[in-house]
Amino acid sequence: MEHTNSANSVSLQPEGYISVKLVGRQDFMSMEQVAKQCKELTDQIKLQDKPVLGLVDFSQDQGFNTGTNKAVMKALEEIEYDRIAMFGANAMLGEVTKTVIAALGKADRTKVFGTREEALAWLLMRDPVRGYGN
């Protein structure tokens, strides 16, 4: 199942995680749409009693503004998830994202990585308590 809003995409991957790809300049409305699509997939995953895992690709994102930041914070607060791995962010965006995540108290479940491979390795890592991963 895949949703798109302009060039952004949100899809449920066969490995069981939600993939979010942000393309171009984002604004409050585009991020609200992405969050709505993520919530729909999150609800489906929860019905299956599986962990909610997300991979967010910033590699083709062209920037955020204050409206975008507000929408992202709202989404991170409202969507119940087990882990989110983000990658491809430029250094400044990466630092801002880490600060927002820490402020929300979700630093243990939300991480920013330099590459997709690093992000996926952490995201799908087996958790001995919760059993995430393959």
N, CA, C and O of each residue as an XYZ file, in Angstrom:
536
protein
N       0.852     -1.181      0.000
C       0.000      0.000      0.000
C       0.888      1.230      0.000
O       1.783      1.343      0.838
N       0.660      2.150     -0.918
C       1.491      3.342     -1.003
C       0.605      4.562     -1.197
O      -0.362      4.539     -1.958
N       0.958      5.620     -0.493
C       0.289      6.911     -0.632
C       1.333      7.881     -1.154
O       2.514      7.759     -0.828
N       0.913      8.836     -1.955
C       1.854      9.873     -2.357
C       1.195     11.230     -2.249
O      -0.012     11.364     -2.451
N       1.981     12.227     -1.932
C       1.537     13.613     -1.901
C       2.600     14.360     -2.660
O       3.711     14.525     -2.155
N       2.302     14.812     -3.839
C       3.285     15.319     -4.787
C       4.350     14.251     -4.931
O       4.036     13.144     -5.367
N       5.584     14.532     -4.587
C       6.642     13.547     -4.762
C       6.934     12.742     -3.493
O       7.683     11.766     -3.551
N       6.363     13.128     -2.351
C       6.571     12.375     -1.116
C       5.882     11.025     -1.221
O       4.894     10.876     -1.940
N       6.412     10.039     -0.497
C       5.734      8.745     -0.484
C       5.781      8.130      0.909
O       6.730      8.330      1.668
N       4.735      7.382      1.222
C       4.610      6.654      2.471
C       4.133      5.258      2.098
O       3.103      5.107      1.443
N       4.883      4.231      2.515
C       4.487      2.870      2.158
C       4.872      1.884      3.258
O       5.792      2.122      4.041
N       4.144      0.777      3.292
C       4.440     -0.305      4.223
C       5.321     -1.308      3.484
O       4.921     -1.852      2.455
N       6.502     -1.547      4.003
C       7.468     -2.425      3.353
C       7.251     -3.880      3.767
O       6.713     -4.138      4.844
N       7.663     -4.834      2.926
C       7.481     -6.261      3.249
C       8.125     -6.673      4.576
O       7.660     -7.608      5.227
N       9.195     -5.976      4.975
C       9.867     -6.292      6.237
C       9.069     -5.813      7.441
O       9.435     -6.107      8.579
N       7.978     -5.076      7.206
C       7.092     -4.672      8.285
C       7.264     -3.256      8.788
O       6.619     -2.880      9.766
N       8.113     -2.451      8.154
C       8.282     -1.078      8.599
C       7.627     -0.105      7.617
O       7.418     -0.423      6.447
N       7.311      1.078      8.121
C       6.746      2.143      7.295
C       7.906      2.935      6.710
O       8.782      3.394      7.443
N       7.911      3.095      5.399
C       8.942      3.868      4.719
C       8.365      5.220      4.316
O       7.313      5.293      3.682
N       9.069      6.295      4.691
C       8.660      7.656      4.344
C       9.788      8.289      3.548
O      10.926      8.351      4.011
N       9.469      8.755      2.356
C      10.470      9.433      1.531
C       9.989     10.853      1.285
O       8.922     11.069      0.711
N      10.794     11.827      1.730
C      10.449     13.237      1.570
C      11.254     13.802      0.407
O      12.483     13.728      0.388
N      10.537     14.371     -0.566
C      11.175     14.883     -1.778
C      10.790     16.345     -1.968
O       9.610     16.696     -1.934
N      11.795     17.194     -2.169
C      11.528     18.612     -2.402
C      11.362     19.385     -1.114
O      11.604     18.865     -0.025
N      10.943     20.646     -1.249
C      10.750     21.521     -0.097
C       9.441     21.149      0.600
O       8.398     21.019     -0.040
N       9.516     20.982      1.910
C       8.344     20.605      2.696
C       7.710     21.836      3.337
O       8.376     22.838      3.595
N       6.396     21.734      3.587
C       5.693     22.771      4.325
C       4.739     22.088      5.304
O       4.682     20.859      5.364
N       4.001     22.872      6.060
C       3.107     22.309      7.073
C       2.106     21.337      6.452
O       1.868     20.259      6.997
N       1.523     21.711      5.319
C       0.494     20.872      4.682
C       1.075     19.551      4.175
O       0.458     18.500      4.347
N       2.247     19.595      3.558
C       2.831     18.351      3.042
C       3.167     17.404      4.197
O       2.973     16.193      4.084
N       3.664     17.948      5.296
C       3.999     17.102      6.436
C       2.753     16.589      7.154
O       2.751     15.473      7.674
N       1.710     17.386      7.184
C       0.441     16.918      7.750
C      -0.086     15.729      6.953
O      -0.589     14.765      7.530
N       0.031     15.799      5.623
C      -0.422     14.700      4.767
C       0.405     13.440      5.014
O      -0.144     12.341      5.098
N       1.708     13.597      5.128
C       2.582     12.458      5.417
C       2.204     11.851      6.772
O       2.114     10.630      6.899
N       1.985     12.687      7.769
C       1.615     12.204      9.102
C       0.294     11.442      9.062
O       0.153     10.406      9.711
N      -0.662     11.948      8.309
C      -1.968     11.270      8.182
C      -1.795      9.877      7.578
O      -2.399      8.912      8.046
N      -0.980      9.780      6.553
C      -0.736      8.495      5.903
C      -0.004      7.538      6.851
O      -0.287      6.340      6.870
N       0.929      8.067      7.628
C       1.638      7.243      8.605
C       0.684      6.715      9.672
O       0.781      5.555     10.073
N      -0.229      7.555     10.129
C      -1.197      7.133     11.143
C      -2.071      6.000     10.626
O      -2.362      5.056     11.361
N      -2.495      6.083      9.362
C      -3.315      5.015      8.771
C      -2.559      3.685      8.775
O      -3.121      2.652      9.139
N      -1.295      3.711      8.373
C      -0.493      2.485      8.349
C      -0.186      2.001      9.762
O      -0.164      0.797     10.018
N       0.051      2.935     10.676
C       0.296      2.577     12.073
C      -0.893      1.817     12.645
O      -0.718      0.819     13.344
N      -2.096      2.285     12.352
C      -3.299      1.601     12.830
C      -3.380      0.174     12.289
O      -3.765     -0.742     13.017
N      -3.023     -0.022     11.024
C      -3.023     -1.362     10.423
C      -2.022     -2.277     11.128
O      -2.324     -3.434     11.423
N      -0.837     -1.747     11.392
C       0.214     -2.546     12.041
C      -0.199     -2.927     13.458
O       0.019     -4.060     13.887
N      -0.792     -1.992     14.180
C      -1.219     -2.263     15.555
C      -2.285     -3.352     15.609
O      -2.308     -4.155     16.541
N      -3.169     -3.380     14.608
C      -4.198     -4.425     14.559
C      -3.570     -5.812     14.435
O      -4.162     -6.806     14.855
N      -2.386     -5.872     13.864
C      -1.667     -7.139     13.704
C      -0.775     -7.436     14.915
O      -0.065     -8.441     14.938
N      -0.818     -6.557     15.913
C      -0.029     -6.697     17.142
C       1.469     -6.811     16.844
O       2.173     -7.631     17.434
N       1.937     -5.973     15.917
C       3.352     -5.933     15.552
C       3.937     -4.587     15.963
O       3.196     -3.622     16.147
N       5.256     -4.512     16.108
C       5.871     -3.223     16.461
C       5.737     -2.215     15.320
O       5.780     -2.578     14.145
N       5.576     -0.954     15.685
C       5.477      0.124     14.698
C       6.879      0.693     14.503
O       7.434      1.348     15.385
N       7.438      0.422     13.310
C       8.786      0.843     12.962
C       8.705      1.751     11.745
O       7.910      1.512     10.836
N       9.536      2.801     11.728
C       9.515      3.734     10.603
C      10.910      4.090     10.129
O      11.832      4.250     10.929
N      11.054      4.214      8.806
C      12.303      4.647      8.184
C      11.999      5.908      7.392
O      11.189      5.882      6.466
N      12.651      7.025      7.755
C      12.390      8.311      7.108
C      13.622      8.731      6.309
O      14.717      8.872      6.854
N      13.420      8.926      5.004
C      14.485      9.286      4.068
C      14.425     10.783      3.774
O      13.492     11.260      3.127
N      15.434     11.523      4.258
C      15.544     12.962      4.023
C      16.490     13.283      2.867
O      16.754     14.457      2.609
N      17.007     12.273      2.166
C      18.080     12.495      1.196
C      17.679     13.395      0.031
O      18.543     14.023     -0.583
N      16.376     13.471     -0.289
C      15.942     14.334     -1.386
C      15.108     15.520     -0.899
O      14.480     16.227     -1.687
N      15.121     15.716      0.409
C      14.407     16.843      0.999
C      15.200     18.117      0.754
O      16.427     18.116      0.847
N      14.505     19.199      0.443
C      15.186     20.457      0.161
C      15.033     21.489      1.268
O      15.375     22.656      1.074
N      14.535     21.089      2.401
C      14.496     22.030      3.514
C      13.160     22.111      4.215
O      12.112     21.731      3.693
N      13.254     22.624      5.419
C      12.111     22.778      6.306
C      11.964     24.230      6.686
O      12.898     25.020      6.554
N      10.762     24.580      7.165
C      10.536     25.904      7.728
C       9.870     25.710      9.086
O       9.683     24.572      9.518
N       9.513     26.775      9.756
C       8.932     26.636     11.102
C       7.607     25.877     11.070
O       7.306     25.133     12.003
N       6.818     26.048     10.023
C       5.562     25.301      9.899
C       5.810     23.817      9.767
O       5.085     23.002     10.337
N       6.830     23.470      9.017
C       7.194     22.063      8.842
C       7.644     21.473     10.173
O       7.225     20.379     10.551
N       8.497     22.203     10.875
C       8.981     21.724     12.177
C       7.824     21.481     13.134
O       7.821     20.497     13.873
N       6.843     22.373     13.122
C       5.670     22.227     13.990
C       4.890     20.963     13.628
O       4.461     20.228     14.517
N       4.705     20.705     12.345
C       3.979     19.515     11.900
C       4.725     18.238     12.269
O       4.109     17.249     12.665
N       6.050     18.257     12.138
C       6.852     17.085     12.490
C       6.763     16.812     13.989
O       6.589     15.664     14.398
N       6.880     17.855     14.809
C       6.769     17.677     16.266
C       5.404     17.116     16.644
O       5.301     16.229     17.491
N       4.366     17.637     16.013
C       3.011     17.162     16.284
C       2.882     15.686     15.925
O       2.307     14.906     16.684
N       3.414     15.308     14.776
C       3.334     13.911     14.335
C       4.093     12.992     15.286
O       3.589     11.933     15.658
N       5.307     13.392     15.683
C       6.098     12.561     16.592
C       5.421     12.403     17.948
O       5.579     11.377     18.609
N       4.668     13.418     18.362
C       3.937     13.335     19.633
C       2.696     12.446     19.507
O       2.385     11.684     20.422
N       1.994     12.540     18.386
C       0.705     11.868     18.229
C       0.800     10.418     17.778
O      -0.030      9.596     18.167
N       1.781     10.097     16.977
C       1.879      8.738     16.438
C       2.609      7.856     17.446
O       3.735      8.151     17.847
N       1.956      6.781     17.845
C       2.568      5.838     18.777
C       3.448      4.891     17.973
O       2.957      4.142     17.128
N       4.748      4.927     18.241
C       5.667      4.082     17.497
C       6.680      3.455     18.446
O       6.895      3.924     19.564
N       7.293      2.384     17.963
C       8.319      1.708     18.742
C       9.712      2.221     18.399
O      10.530      2.455     19.289
N       9.983      2.397     17.090
C      11.267      2.944     16.644
C      11.093      3.690     15.330
O      10.318      3.288     14.463
N      11.833      4.785     15.205
C      11.933      5.508     13.931
C      13.407      5.790     13.680
O      14.108      6.322     14.541
N      13.869      5.423     12.483
C      15.235      5.716     12.056
C      15.153      6.702     10.897
O      14.400      6.495      9.945
N      15.934      7.772     10.986
C      15.953      8.798      9.946
C      17.349      8.848      9.340
O      18.338      8.609     10.032
N      17.430      9.159      8.046
C      18.733      9.267      7.402
C      18.674     10.252      6.247
O      17.604     10.637      5.776
N      19.870     10.646      5.806
C      19.975     11.519      4.643
C      19.834     12.990      4.940
O      19.860     13.807      4.019
N      19.685     13.350      6.194
C      19.519     14.760      6.556
C      20.867     15.466      6.484
O      21.904     14.877      6.792
N      20.845     16.736      6.075
C      22.093     17.491      6.124
C      22.460     17.693      7.598
O      21.625     17.496      8.481
N      23.689     18.079      7.855
C      24.189     18.159      9.233
C      23.339     19.063     10.118
O      23.047     18.706     11.259
N      22.937     20.229      9.611
C      22.150     21.161     10.415
C      20.774     20.589     10.730
O      20.324     20.643     11.875
N      20.103     20.040      9.720
C      18.789     19.440      9.940
C      18.906     18.266     10.900
O      18.042     18.069     11.754
N      19.971     17.488     10.760
C      20.185     16.364     11.659
C      20.289     16.795     13.108
O      19.720     16.155     13.992
N      21.008     17.869     13.356
C      21.167     18.374     14.727
C      19.854     18.931     15.273
O      19.514     18.707     16.435
N      19.121     19.657     14.429
C      17.813     20.181     14.855
C      16.876     19.024     15.178
O      16.165     19.052     16.183
N      16.878     18.011     14.325
C      16.019     16.842     14.538
C      16.364     16.156     15.852
O      15.468     15.801     16.618
N      17.647     15.966     16.119
C      18.070     15.334     17.376
C      17.607     16.138     18.582
O      17.202     15.563     19.592
N      17.663     17.458     18.485
C      17.231     18.324     19.581
C      15.732     18.185     19.824
O      15.286     18.093     20.968
N      14.961     18.169     18.744
C      13.503     18.016     18.866
C      13.167     16.664     19.486
O      12.319     16.581     20.374
N      13.823     15.615     19.027
C      13.582     14.264     19.545
C      13.897     14.206     21.034
O      13.135     13.629     21.810
N      15.013     14.799     21.435
C      15.387     14.815     22.852
C      14.360     15.582     23.674
O      14.002     15.159     24.774
N      13.885     16.709     23.147
C      12.887     17.519     23.861
C      11.583     16.753     24.060
O      10.889     16.949     25.057
N      11.253     15.884     23.113
C      10.029     15.086     23.225
C      10.214     13.862     24.119
O       9.252     13.154     24.417
N      11.447     13.617     24.542
C      11.724     12.461     25.391
C      11.699     11.145     24.638
O      11.397     10.107     25.226
N      12.014     11.165     23.333
C      11.945      9.954     22.528
C      13.293      9.576     21.912
O      13.344      8.873     20.903
N      14.380     10.045     22.523
C      15.716      9.806     21.967
C      16.073      8.321     21.938
O      16.859      7.896     21.091
N      15.510      7.527     22.848
C      15.822      6.098     22.857
C      15.132      5.346     21.723
O      15.567      4.255     21.355
N      14.063      5.914     21.165
C      13.287      5.251     20.114
C      13.425      5.893     18.753
O      12.921      5.364     17.762
N      14.102      7.030     18.692
C      14.185      7.807     17.452
C      15.632      8.231     17.239
O      16.209      8.938     18.065
N      16.213      7.796     16.127
C      17.625      8.083     15.871
C      17.815      8.632     14.466
O      17.032      8.351     13.559
N      18.886      9.430     14.303
C      19.258      9.995     13.007
C      20.587      9.369     12.585
O      21.536      9.331     13.368
N      20.652      8.878     11.344
C      21.839      8.204     10.819
C      22.301      8.872      9.535
O      21.546      9.597      8.887
N      23.554      8.615      9.179
C      24.111      9.172      7.954
C      23.672      8.439      6.704
O      23.527      9.046      5.643
N      23.455      7.113      6.823
C      23.108      6.317      5.644
C      21.870      5.459      5.884
O      21.480      5.193      7.021
N      21.273      5.041      4.787
C      20.107      4.150      4.837
C      20.485      2.818      5.489
O      19.719      2.267      6.280
N      21.659      2.311      5.154
C      22.104      1.024      5.686
C      22.217      1.061      7.205
O      21.768      0.142      7.890
N      22.821      2.132      7.730
C      22.943      2.274      9.183
C      21.567      2.378      9.829
O      21.305      1.760     10.861
N      20.695      3.161      9.213
C      19.345      3.359      9.756
C      18.567      2.047      9.790
O      17.933      1.722     10.794
N      18.615      1.295      8.690
C      17.893      0.014      8.635
C      18.461     -1.006      9.618
O      17.707     -1.750     10.245
N      19.778     -1.044      9.755
C      20.398     -1.989     10.693
C      19.883     -1.752     12.108
O      19.546     -2.702     12.814
N      19.822     -0.479     12.528
C      19.321     -0.171     13.868
C      17.817     -0.432     13.967
O      17.338     -0.987     14.956
N      17.083     -0.027     12.936
C      15.630     -0.161     12.955
C      15.196     -1.613     13.094
O      14.296     -1.926     13.874
N      15.834     -2.499     12.338
C      15.423     -3.902     12.302
C      16.213     -4.782     13.265
O      16.050     -6.003     13.270
N      17.070     -4.163     14.081
C      17.865     -4.895     15.059
C      16.945     -5.649     16.016
O      15.932     -5.117     16.468
N      17.302     -6.868     16.311
C      16.511     -7.684     17.228
C      16.573     -7.080     18.626
O      17.653     -6.786     19.136
N      15.418     -6.898     19.234
C      15.311     -6.409     20.602
C      14.985     -7.620     21.467
O      13.940     -8.242     21.274
N      15.861     -7.974     22.425
C      15.622     -9.176     23.219
C      14.372     -9.118     24.082
O      13.819    -10.158     24.439
N      13.918     -7.917     24.420
C      12.726     -7.790     25.259
C      11.460     -7.741     24.417
O      10.494     -8.457     24.683
N      11.476     -6.868     23.373
C      10.278     -6.659     22.576
C      10.240     -7.528     21.323
O       9.174     -7.710     20.735
N      11.380     -8.066     20.907
C      11.402     -8.968     19.765
C      11.359     -8.297     18.414
O      10.944     -8.935     17.446
N      11.769     -7.028     18.288
C      11.782     -6.381     16.983
C      12.807     -7.065     16.110
O      13.703     -7.762     16.584
N      12.651     -6.848     14.851
C      13.637     -7.327     13.887
C      13.211     -8.630     13.257
O      12.120     -9.142     13.505
N      14.110     -9.158     12.426
C      13.758    -10.381     11.699
C      14.145    -11.583     12.505
O      13.932    -12.714     12.068
